[in-house]
Amino acid sequence: MAVASAPLRVLIGKVGLDGHDRGVKLIARALRDAGMEVIYTGLHQTPEQVVGTAVQEDVDAIGLSILSGAHNTLFRRVLELLKEQDAGDIALFGGGIIPDEDIAHLKAAGVKALFKPGAAMHEIVEFVSGLKRHD
């Protein structure tokens, strides 16, 4: 008898001063509806809070929504903290208002995927579904 694998655990967060959370709540719901365990940290989190929660909750991925323009700083800080916490196997992805010229740099730094406003929900769900558990 095959043992069912545990569902992916995904932390969805809003870092920085950005207070717009409608889209991120829709993504959290879509991931949950697709069978994943979703932890939503709420608004105005620091990178330290997000990474601390991710490590404590033993998540497989972190999805950040950043609409404030601070994407270069915030994504890089989360990646740095994940390495410091020996949690570099947690996949980081995100979305928001990110200029095309910044996307390649963020991916080269270690962000697995970036979704711009208007991205199809099924694309985000398919990407996250394709991630592997980090156990």
N, C-alpha and C positions, 0 to 999 in steps of 0.2 A: 504494500500500500504506500503510495507516494505521499510525502508530507508536504503540505502547502507551505510555500515560503511566506515569511512575514511581509506585510505591506511596506512599501517605502515610507519612511518618515521624513517629512519635509517641513522646515521652518520657513514661514513667510514673514518678512519684516519690512518695516518702514523706518529707515534711518535718517537722522538729521531733522531739520525743521519743517520738512514737507508735511502738510496736513491733509493732503488729498488721498483718501483711502478707498474710494469706491471700486476702482479697478482691481486693486490687490485683494479686496474681499471677494470679488467675483472669481479671481484666479484661485484663491484658497478653496472656495466652494467647488469649483470645477475639479480640482485635484482630489478633494475629498470624495466627490461623486464618482471619480474614477478609481476609487478604492484605496487611496493613500491616506496615511495618518498625517494630519496637518496641524501644526502649532502656529497660531498667528500671534505675534508679539505686540501688536498694536502700534500706535503712532509714537513718534518722537523718541525712538530708541537710539542708543549709541552703538557704535560697532562693538564695543566691549560687552554691552548687554546682549546683543544678538549672538555673538560667538559664545558667551557664557551659557546662554540658554541652549544653543545648538549642542554644545558639548554635554551639558547636563541631561538633555533630552535624547542624546544619542541619535541625532538625525543623520540621514543620508545626504541631504541637500539643504542648502539655504537659497531662498529666492528673495531678492531685494527689489523693492520698487522705489526708484529715486526720480523725482520730478523737479528737484530743487536746483539742478545744475552742478551739484557737488559729487557727481558720479565718479570722477577720476579719483578723488581723495577717498571717498567712502568705500568703494569696491576694493581699492588697494589696501586700505586699513583692515578690512575684514579678512582679506587673504593673508596679510601679515599676522594678524591675531590667530588665525587658524593654524598657521605654521608654528607660532609660539606655543600654542596649546597642544602640539603634536596631533592636530586634527586636519591635516592637509588632505586627507582622503574624503572629506566632506565637500561635495560638489557645490560650487557657487554659480548661480545664474541670476538674471535679473531683467529688469525692464524699466522703461521710463523715457524721458526726453533725453536722448543721447545722440549727439551729432555723429554722423557717419565716420568722420575722421577719428573719433575716439574709440569706436568699436574695436578696430583691429588692435589697438594698443591694450585695451582691457582684456581682450581674448589672449593676447600674448602674455599678459601678466598672470593669467590663470582663470579668468572668468569663462565658464564653459559655454554659455549662450546668453545673448542679449536680445530682448524683444522690444520693438518700438511700439508706440501707440497705434492701435488698430490691428495689431497682430491677432491672427485667428486663435481663439481659445484652444481649438483642437491641436494646433501646432505646439502650444506650450505644454499641454497635457501629454502629447506624444513625446516631446523632448524629455520631460521629467520621467515618464514611464520607461523610457529607454535607459535611464541611469541604473547602475548596479548598486546593490546594498554594499555598504562599506564594512560589514562584519568581518 
